[in-house]
Amino acid sequence: SLLSFEYKVQSKNIRIVSVCILNDSKAPVHEHIQETAFAKVATEYLEHIGILFKIVKRIPYTEDLTHWDVDQGLRLRRICGDESDIRIVFSNQEISKKDFQHFETSDPQNDTEPSILGGSSNALYGYILIYESEKRYQEVTSFRESKLLIVLRHEIGHLFYLDHSMDKTSFMYPSLFHTHGLWTDAIKDKLF
């Protein structure tokens, strides 16, 4: 589970969460895209619910992204060390159809067509895998937001044990193609 440290800053509780950011060496993501996306989403988490993400390490990731959750979690923990609470892997690899069963694929509006958010997360082992990062950074939703930001916001939400929401305005809605990707009161209530 996530570890956090609380202290008071200007009468507001701030929880500090240390982060190890990894770049998939087999399909690397431009560092500017990682930094821009993470900084934007991290700022939102701080403003909305008082979580301050502190990057403690940036390293390349040379392992296979298709390992089972427990193997992936243990590898990432070993590589990043004990000083990080969560680990985020940015990759430009595509999710293949064989991997659908391991990732969020169902669109509540259409059960026959997978609707992948573009990431996977495991709260128990504290990690996130983000796929097709540069492509999703360039793509925008019909609500004019980068799909990468929604994916990252959504997967971080899972690390804090947020479930999917049937509210299409919520970034926890399970379909990237139908969500507005917004912070909702329901999300803030669960996280605060």
Secondary structure, 3 states (H helix, E strand, C coil): CCCCEEEEECCEEEEEEEEEEEEECCCCCCHHHHHHHHHHHHHHHHHHHCEEEEEEEEEEECCCCCCCHHHHHHHHHHHHCCCCCEEEEECCCCCCHHHHHHCCCCECCECCCCCCCCEEEECCCCEEEECCHHHHHHCECCCCCEHHHHHHHHHHHHHCCCCCCCCCCECCCCCCCCCCCECCHHHHHHHC
